[in-house]
Amino acid sequence: MLPNLSGKGVFVFSDPGGAKPVLAFLKLNQKLQNYKVFCDRSYDFFSDFDVPVTIYTEGDELKTGDTFDADFLFTGTSVNSSIEVKFIKAFKERKIKTYSFIDHYTRILPRYEWEGDYYFSDVICVLDEVAEKMVRLEIPNADVIVSGNYFQEYIRNWIPRVSRETFLQNLGIANTKKIILFAPDPISRANHLDHYGKSEYGFDEYSVFQNLLRALPKESQSEYVVVIKMHPNQDKETFLSFIKESGANVIIGDQFHTLTLLYYSNIIVGMFSNILIEGNILGAKVIRCLIDLKCDDPFEGKNVGEPAYDLNQMKDLILNYLNDQDDSK
């Protein structure tokens, strides 16, 4: 359910998980015509929505709050950026209604923290009843709306502008190759540590990547190519060092158009990223590497791909999916 917003609005986001749902919200909600959009980064997917985005500069939240005469603020949320919280603080001080959208089931409170204080929006939109329960537990007085994910609705009928053959040709990849896409969550960058300084999940993106390299079926290596699509918060150099050590042929796909890459990937490997859900919607086979998992699975019961709990299971899944003869794309 989309919030019933009208009048002049300001939209703010940072990470892709917050950016894409907000842009999809604007695309789906045609009655909104008078608005400003701010982000502190620039992404290739901005062009998919034909929505003008202003790159944030320090103080925009104060200037816009004072001069735009907005009726409401709507933000995505993120863990590693404070731009959304700065806007919430500034707009609440000006008695302007504030809304925010949480795109995941993890790290609820840090999305609203800035310099040691918490600034919650008046209304919080969430994915489903599970997320609603989590928010009510951590923010007891929150006004919560179960809205679903606008971006996932937006891509259900999405198709690329280029054929698979043209896409792979432009990337220098033979059309006969199947794509195994690795989509890491930046767990190591988000302070997901237990009392011993280890990842609270039992793994991080680097150990999962190493497990993927071990599970790749060498007997079929002529049939596939491995591509990494980095999260913007990712430390690329660490991945490059692992790739160099392994000697594996792995392509860094940061410059590839994300939705097109997801659409034409045969297998997507990751942990808890929303990109896995998006790949699932677009028809890719999804494997969630949960080897050494030591906490609750945030995607438990969400029907997002197949979880793999050991290397043999992971290798078998990859082999089965490589042998899938579905060439409908």
FENWOTA-V397980 format. One record per residue. N is the residue number from 1. RES is the residue in one letter. SS is DSSP state (H for helix, E for strand, C for the rest). PSI is psi in whole degrees, -180 to 180 (999 if undefined). OMEGA is omega in whole degrees, -180 to 180 (none if undefined). Layout:
BEGIN
n:N res:RES ss:SS psi:PSI omega:OMEGA
n:N res:RES ss:SS psi:PSI omega:OMEGA
END
This chain:
BEGIN
n:1 res:M ss:C psi:121 omega:178
n:2 res:L ss:C psi:140 omega:173
n:3 res:P ss:C psi:142 omega:-177
n:4 res:N ss:C psi:83 omega:-177
n:5 res:L ss:C psi:144 omega:176
n:6 res:S ss:C psi:164 omega:-180
n:7 res:G ss:C psi:-154 omega:-177
n:8 res:K ss:C psi:129 omega:-175
n:9 res:G ss:E psi:156 omega:173
n:10 res:V ss:E psi:129 omega:-177
n:11 res:F ss:E psi:136 omega:-173
n:12 res:V ss:E psi:139 omega:177
n:13 res:F ss:E psi:171 omega:178
n:14 res:S ss:C psi:-73 omega:-179
n:15 res:D ss:C psi:156 omega:178
n:16 res:P ss:H psi:-36 omega:-179
n:17 res:G ss:H psi:-30 omega:176
n:18 res:G ss:H psi:-32 omega:-175
n:19 res:A ss:H psi:-49 omega:-174
n:20 res:K ss:H psi:-43 omega:177
n:21 res:P ss:H psi:-37 omega:-180
n:22 res:V ss:H psi:-44 omega:178
n:23 res:L ss:H psi:-39 omega:177
n:24 res:A ss:H psi:-37 omega:176
n:25 res:F ss:H psi:-45 omega:179
n:26 res:L ss:H psi:-38 omega:-180
n:27 res:K ss:H psi:-37 omega:-177
n:28 res:L ss:H psi:-24 omega:-174
n:29 res:N ss:C psi:80 omega:-172
n:30 res:Q ss:C psi:-19 omega:-177
n:31 res:K ss:C psi:-16 omega:177
n:32 res:L ss:C psi:116 omega:-177
n:33 res:Q ss:C psi:-20 omega:-175
n:34 res:N ss:C psi:97 omega:-176
n:35 res:Y ss:E psi:165 omega:171
n:36 res:K ss:E psi:146 omega:-180
n:37 res:V ss:E psi:130 omega:-179
n:38 res:F ss:E psi:142 omega:173
n:39 res:C ss:E psi:150 omega:178
n:40 res:D ss:C psi:10 omega:176
n:41 res:R ss:C psi:170 omega:176
n:42 res:S ss:C psi:133 omega:-178
n:43 res:Y ss:C psi:154 omega:179
n:44 res:D ss:C psi:-26 omega:-176
n:45 res:F ss:C psi:-7 omega:176
n:46 res:F ss:H psi:-40 omega:-176
n:47 res:S ss:H psi:-19 omega:179
n:48 res:D ss:H psi:-24 omega:-172
n:49 res:F ss:H psi:-13 omega:-179
n:50 res:D ss:C psi:43 omega:178
n:51 res:V ss:C psi:124 omega:-180
n:52 res:P ss:C psi:129 omega:-179
n:53 res:V ss:C psi:129 omega:177
n:54 res:T ss:E psi:129 omega:177
n:55 res:I ss:E psi:127 omega:-174
n:56 res:Y ss:C psi:138 omega:167
n:57 res:T ss:C psi:151 omega:-175
n:58 res:E ss:C psi:129 omega:178
n:59 res:G ss:C psi:-5 omega:-179
n:60 res:D ss:H psi:-33 omega:-178
n:61 res:E ss:H psi:-36 omega:180
n:62 res:L ss:H psi:-47 omega:-178
n:63 res:K ss:H psi:-45 omega:-179
n:64 res:T ss:H psi:-40 omega:178
n:65 res:G ss:H psi:-32 omega:-178
n:66 res:D ss:H psi:-29 omega:-168
n:67 res:T ss:H psi:-19 omega:-172
n:68 res:F ss:C psi:-15 omega:-179
n:69 res:D ss:C psi:48 omega:-176
n:70 res:A ss:C psi:149 omega:174
n:71 res:D ss:C psi:-24 omega:-179
n:72 res:F ss:E psi:163 omega:172
n:73 res:L ss:E psi:137 omega:176
n:74 res:F ss:E psi:122 omega:-178
n:75 res:T ss:E psi:149 omega:160
n:76 res:G ss:C psi:177 omega:175
n:77 res:T ss:C psi:156 omega:176
n:78 res:S ss:C psi:166 omega:-177
n:79 res:V ss:C psi:-29 omega:-172
n:80 res:N ss:C psi:12 omega:-180
n:81 res:S ss:C psi:153 omega:180
n:82 res:S ss:C psi:1 omega:-174
n:83 res:I ss:H psi:-41 omega:-178
n:84 res:E ss:H psi:-41 omega:-178
n:85 res:V ss:H psi:-36 omega:176
n:86 res:K ss:H psi:-43 omega:179
n:87 res:F ss:H psi:-42 omega:179
n:88 res:I ss:H psi:-46 omega:180
n:89 res:K ss:H psi:-50 omega:-176
n:90 res:A ss:H psi:-41 omega:-176
n:91 res:F ss:H psi:-35 omega:177
n:92 res:K ss:H psi:-36 omega:177
n:93 res:E ss:H psi:-24 omega:-180
n:94 res:R ss:C psi:13 omega:176
n:95 res:K ss:C psi:34 omega:177
n:96 res:I ss:C psi:133 omega:-177
n:97 res:K ss:E psi:137 omega:-177
n:98 res:T ss:E psi:139 omega:177
n:99 res:Y ss:E psi:152 omega:173
n:100 res:S ss:E psi:159 omega:-180
n:101 res:F ss:E psi:129 omega:176
n:102 res:I ss:C psi:121 omega:-172
n:103 res:D ss:C psi:5 omega:-172
n:104 res:H ss:C psi:-175 omega:-178
n:105 res:Y ss:C psi:6 omega:-175
n:106 res:T ss:C psi:157 omega:172
n:107 res:R ss:C psi:59 omega:-178
n:108 res:I ss:C psi:-58 omega:-174
n:109 res:L ss:H psi:-41 omega:-179
n:110 res:P ss:H psi:-19 omega:179
n:111 res:R ss:H psi:-17 omega:-177
n:112 res:Y ss:H psi:14 omega:-177
n:113 res:E ss:E psi:137 omega:175
n:114 res:W ss:E psi:121 omega:179
n:115 res:E ss:C psi:43 omega:173
n:116 res:G ss:C psi:-6 omega:177
n:117 res:D ss:E psi:161 omega:-180
n:118 res:Y ss:E psi:137 omega:180
n:119 res:Y ss:C psi:101 omega:-177
n:120 res:F ss:C psi:145 omega:175
n:121 res:S ss:C psi:161 omega:179
n:122 res:D ss:C psi:-37 omega:180
n:123 res:V ss:E psi:136 omega:178
n:124 res:I ss:E psi:123 omega:178
n:125 res:C ss:E psi:137 omega:-176
n:126 res:V ss:E psi:170 omega:-173
n:127 res:L ss:C psi:-45 omega:-172
n:128 res:D ss:C psi:-172 omega:-176
n:129 res:E ss:H psi:-30 omega:177
n:130 res:V ss:H psi:-47 omega:178
n:131 res:A ss:H psi:-37 omega:178
n:132 res:E ss:H psi:-44 omega:180
n:133 res:K ss:H psi:-41 omega:-180
n:134 res:M ss:H psi:-42 omega:-179
n:135 res:V ss:H psi:-43 omega:-179
n:136 res:R ss:H psi:-30 omega:178
n:137 res:L ss:H psi:-41 omega:-175
n:138 res:E ss:H psi:-27 omega:179
n:139 res:I ss:C psi:81 omega:-168
n:140 res:P ss:C psi:-34 omega:-176
n:141 res:N ss:C psi:13 omega:-175
n:142 res:A ss:C psi:143 omega:170
n:143 res:D ss:E psi:109 omega:-169
n:144 res:V ss:E psi:136 omega:174
n:145 res:I ss:E psi:130 omega:172
n:146 res:V ss:E psi:106 omega:-172
n:147 res:S ss:C psi:-16 omega:-169
n:148 res:G ss:C psi:-178 omega:-180
n:149 res:N ss:C psi:112 omega:-176
n:150 res:Y ss:H psi:-36 omega:-178
n:151 res:F ss:H psi:-39 omega:180
n:152 res:Q ss:H psi:-33 omega:174
n:153 res:E ss:H psi:-40 omega:-176
n:154 res:Y ss:H psi:-38 omega:-173
n:155 res:I ss:H psi:-1 omega:-176
n:156 res:R ss:H psi:-30 omega:179
n:157 res:N ss:H psi:19 omega:-176
n:158 res:W ss:C psi:139 omega:172
n:159 res:I ss:C psi:150 omega:-177
n:160 res:P ss:C psi:162 omega:177
n:161 res:R ss:C psi:-16 omega:-178
n:162 res:V ss:C psi:154 omega:178
n:163 res:S ss:C psi:164 omega:177
n:164 res:R ss:H psi:-42 omega:-179
n:165 res:E ss:H psi:-47 omega:-179
n:166 res:T ss:H psi:-42 omega:-180
n:167 res:F ss:H psi:-50 omega:-178
n:168 res:L ss:H psi:-37 omega:179
n:169 res:Q ss:H psi:-42 omega:179
n:170 res:N ss:H psi:-25 omega:-180
n:171 res:L ss:H psi:-3 omega:-179
n:172 res:G ss:C psi:26 omega:-180
n:173 res:I ss:C psi:132 omega:180
n:174 res:A ss:C psi:141 omega:-177
n:175 res:N ss:C psi:-19 omega:-180
n:176 res:T ss:C psi:-15 omega:-177
n:177 res:K ss:C psi:143 omega:170
n:178 res:K ss:E psi:147 omega:-176
n:179 res:I ss:E psi:124 omega:169
n:180 res:I ss:E psi:111 omega:-176
n:181 res:L ss:E psi:127 omega:174
n:182 res:F ss:E psi:124 omega:-177
n:183 res:A ss:E psi:88 omega:-175
n:184 res:P ss:C psi:146 omega:166
n:185 res:D ss:C psi:137 omega:-179
n:186 res:P ss:C psi:57 omega:-176
n:187 res:I ss:H psi:-42 omega:-176
n:188 res:S ss:H psi:-17 omega:-178
n:189 res:R ss:H psi:-3 omega:-172
n:190 res:A ss:C psi:19 omega:176
n:191 res:N ss:C psi:35 omega:175
n:192 res:H ss:C psi:67 omega:-175
n:193 res:L ss:E psi:147 omega:176
n:194 res:D ss:C psi:-169 omega:-177
n:195 res:H ss:C psi:-15 omega:-179
n:196 res:Y ss:C psi:8 omega:180
n:197 res:G ss:C psi:9 omega:178
n:198 res:K ss:C psi:159 omega:179
n:199 res:S ss:E psi:132 omega:-179
n:200 res:E ss:C psi:-18 omega:178
n:201 res:Y ss:C psi:-15 omega:-175
n:202 res:G ss:C psi:-7 omega:178
n:203 res:F ss:C psi:169 omega:170
n:204 res:D ss:C psi:-176 omega:-175
n:205 res:E ss:H psi:-28 omega:-178
n:206 res:Y ss:H psi:-42 omega:178
n:207 res:S ss:H psi:-34 omega:177
n:208 res:V ss:H psi:-41 omega:179
n:209 res:F ss:H psi:-41 omega:178
n:210 res:Q ss:H psi:-37 omega:177
n:211 res:N ss:H psi:-38 omega:176
n:212 res:L ss:H psi:-45 omega:180
n:213 res:L ss:H psi:-37 omega:180
n:214 res:R ss:H psi:-32 omega:-175
n:215 res:A ss:H psi:-10 omega:-179
n:216 res:L ss:C psi:129 omega:-178
n:217 res:P ss:C psi:109 omega:-178
n:218 res:K ss:H psi:-29 omega:-179
n:219 res:E ss:H psi:-13 omega:-179
n:220 res:S ss:H psi:17 omega:-170
n:221 res:Q ss:H psi:-18 omega:177
n:222 res:S ss:H psi:-11 omega:-174
n:223 res:E ss:H psi:-13 omega:-172
n:224 res:Y ss:E psi:165 omega:172
n:225 res:V ss:E psi:141 omega:-180
n:226 res:V ss:E psi:130 omega:179
n:227 res:V ss:E psi:138 omega:173
n:228 res:I ss:E psi:129 omega:171
n:229 res:K ss:C psi:104 omega:-174
n:230 res:M ss:C psi:144 omega:166
n:231 res:H ss:C psi:146 omega:-179
n:232 res:P ss:C psi:-24 omega:-180
n:233 res:N ss:C psi:8 omega:-172
n:234 res:Q ss:C psi:149 omega:172
n:235 res:D ss:C psi:99 omega:-175
n:236 res:K ss:H psi:-36 omega:-174
n:237 res:E ss:H psi:-36 omega:179
n:238 res:T ss:H psi:-42 omega:178
n:239 res:F ss:H psi:-41 omega:-179
n:240 res:L ss:H psi:-37 omega:179
n:241 res:S ss:H psi:-38 omega:177
n:242 res:F ss:H psi:-41 omega:-180
n:243 res:I ss:H psi:-43 omega:180
n:244 res:K ss:H psi:-43 omega:-180
n:245 res:E ss:H psi:-39 omega:-175
n:246 res:S ss:H psi:-26 omega:-176
n:247 res:G ss:C psi:7 omega:-178
n:248 res:A ss:C psi:152 omega:177
n:249 res:N ss:C psi:97 omega:-177
n:250 res:V ss:E psi:133 omega:-179
n:251 res:I ss:E psi:132 omega:173
n:252 res:I ss:E psi:120 omega:-172
n:253 res:G ss:C psi:29 omega:-176
n:254 res:D ss:C psi:-31 omega:-177
n:255 res:Q ss:C psi:-5 omega:-179
n:256 res:F ss:C psi:141 omega:176
n:257 res:H ss:C psi:122 omega:-166
n:258 res:T ss:H psi:-52 omega:-176
n:259 res:L ss:H psi:-39 omega:179
n:260 res:T ss:H psi:-41 omega:178
n:261 res:L ss:H psi:-44 omega:178
n:262 res:L ss:H psi:-44 omega:-177
n:263 res:Y ss:H psi:-40 omega:-176
n:264 res:Y ss:H psi:-1 omega:175
n:265 res:S ss:C psi:140 omega:178
n:266 res:N ss:C psi:-38 omega:-179
n:267 res:I ss:E psi:136 omega:174
n:268 res:I ss:E psi:128 omega:-179
n:269 res:V ss:E psi:132 omega:178
n:270 res:G ss:E psi:-158 omega:-179
n:271 res:M ss:C psi:-74 omega:-175
n:272 res:F ss:C psi:12 omega:-174
n:273 res:S ss:C psi:147 omega:174
n:274 res:N ss:H psi:-23 omega:-179
n:275 res:I ss:H psi:-26 omega:177
n:276 res:L ss:H psi:-41 omega:177
n:277 res:I ss:H psi:-42 omega:-180
n:278 res:E ss:H psi:-42 omega:177
n:279 res:G ss:H psi:-39 omega:178
n:280 res:N ss:H psi:-46 omega:-180
n:281 res:I ss:H psi:-37 omega:-177
n:282 res:L ss:C psi:2 omega:171
n:283 res:G ss:C psi:5 omega:178
n:284 res:A ss:C psi:154 omega:172
n:285 res:K ss:E psi:131 omega:-175
n:286 res:V ss:E psi:131 omega:175
n:287 res:I ss:E psi:126 omega:177
n:288 res:R ss:E psi:112 omega:-178
n:289 res:C ss:E psi:106 omega:-177
n:290 res:L ss:C psi:29 omega:178
n:291 res:I ss:C psi:128 omega:-179
n:292 res:D ss:C psi:15 omega:178
n:293 res:L ss:C psi:132 omega:-179
n:294 res:K ss:C psi:22 omega:176
n:295 res:C ss:C psi:179 omega:177
n:296 res:D ss:C psi:143 omega:179
n:297 res:D ss:C psi:116 omega:-179
n:298 res:P ss:C psi:-22 omega:-179
n:299 res:F ss:C psi:12 omega:180
n:300 res:E ss:C psi:128 omega:178
n:301 res:G ss:C psi:5 omega:-178
n:302 res:K ss:C psi:-4 omega:179
n:303 res:N ss:C psi:45 omega:178
n:304 res:V ss:C psi:96 omega:177
n:305 res:G ss:C psi:-168 omega:180
n:306 res:E ss:E psi:125 omega:174
n:307 res:P ss:E psi:142 omega:176
n:308 res:A ss:E psi:127 omega:-175
n:309 res:Y ss:C psi:-5 omega:173
n:310 res:D ss:C psi:167 omega:-173
n:311 res:L ss:H psi:-40 omega:-179
n:312 res:N ss:H psi:-42 omega:178
n:313 res:Q ss:H psi:-40 omega:-179
n:314 res:M ss:H psi:-44 omega:179
n:315 res:K ss:H psi:-43 omega:180
n:316 res:D ss:H psi:-41 omega:179
n:317 res:L ss:H psi:-43 omega:180
n:318 res:I ss:H psi:-46 omega:-180
n:319 res:L ss:H psi:-45 omega:-180
n:320 res:N ss:H psi:-43 omega:-178
n:321 res:Y ss:H psi:-33 omega:176
n:322 res:L ss:H psi:-31 omega:-179
n:323 res:N ss:C psi:-6 omega:178
n:324 res:D ss:C psi:123 omega:-175
n:325 res:Q ss:C psi:14 omega:-180
n:326 res:D ss:C psi:107 omega:180
n:327 res:D ss:C psi:32 omega:-175
n:328 res:S ss:C psi:-18 omega:178
n:329 res:K ss:C psi:999 omega:none
END
